[in-house]
Amino acid sequence: MENKWLNEAFKGEVPNGFQGKVGWASPSNIALVKYWGKKGKQIPQNPSISFTLSECRTETFIEYEKADRFGFSFFFEGKENPVFGAKIEKFLMDNQAFFPFINQLHLKVESRNTFPHSSGIASSASSMSAFVMCMLEIERLLVGPSTGSGTLIKASYFSRLASGSAARSVFPAMALWAKTEAYEGSSDEYAVSLADDIHPVFKTYHDSILIVSGETKSVSSRAGHALMEGNPYAKARYAKANENIKDLLTALKSGDLDTFINITESEALQLHALMMCSNPSFILMKPNTLNIINEIRGFREETKIPLCFTLDAGPNVHLLYPDSEAEKVVHFIKDNLAAYCVDNKWIADHVGDGPKKLL
Ligand code: PMV
């Protein structure tokens, strides 16, 4: 794929007067089987599967204009943000071979998240995929629509280079990233859509994100992935993740919610267990994370309602359940769980359709 896209890159002269503005919104995603540990150039140590979200998204606009040399500025939520800007600029510089036309453009990027920055929700998946969608659109304006530039696979490939989990954000409903024998067409270099291989119940899933802490992460995902290199359980973890992928794919197809719940919760706890036993070790759950988990398990036992939790690399709890149970679960959140959240705060999200063009 790499060579195909290198060949396809627009290497010509950017026409005089080439200027305009593009805009894309791209959602965050929540992994069910977790990606934790990588090798080489953003290649995951094991496959992962995620739900694409809807309400937690990044909206990015790029104003582009022909220039003598590369020019770049980055504004986040209305203010120039050199820290975020530097990350995006580095991605562009590292991948100039794919985007050689940037050396003839000035780009002004404006980005904002629909969720609060302090909510502890990972924003790199949504922000990097939104940025890539915009860049591919600019490329499309230069080369014309007849090339493969518009494909989501290509967007996933470049999103992966910018931030691993972003590879999964470009597809509707659910995505699988990394090669597995259990799914034909899967690849280490980009994610693929699972939308046609899942029981309809999963397209109705809610993700209610319970904000246990709004603090920024105590371990960055880059440092977290690196810690897997010395983790004594790494080999066993990668084997287990592969097994979970296979079993989850089967459960997703048939709509087997018991297996879905079992694997999803086990994966969340494994991610945190891996961090607890790495060196240095991290405990990313807070007391209220555990309080919420206990409440969820008690409620499920009592009501038989198929809700379960997952966790990202932080203390906030993602509550997953089908739409048919939404009324009862929302009552449960308000009556029992919101009290464990910062200012009773939780975000109502659900499975979504992937990136949307804004302009
Ligand atoms: O994409 P990164 O490098 O931020 O890593 C994401 C890792 C987890 O969010 C913990 C798991 C995942 O698969 O999304």
Residues whose N, C-alpha, C, O or C-beta is under 5 A from the ligand:
A	BS01	PMV	A31 V33 K34 Y35 S48 S163 G164 S165 A166 S221 D312 A313
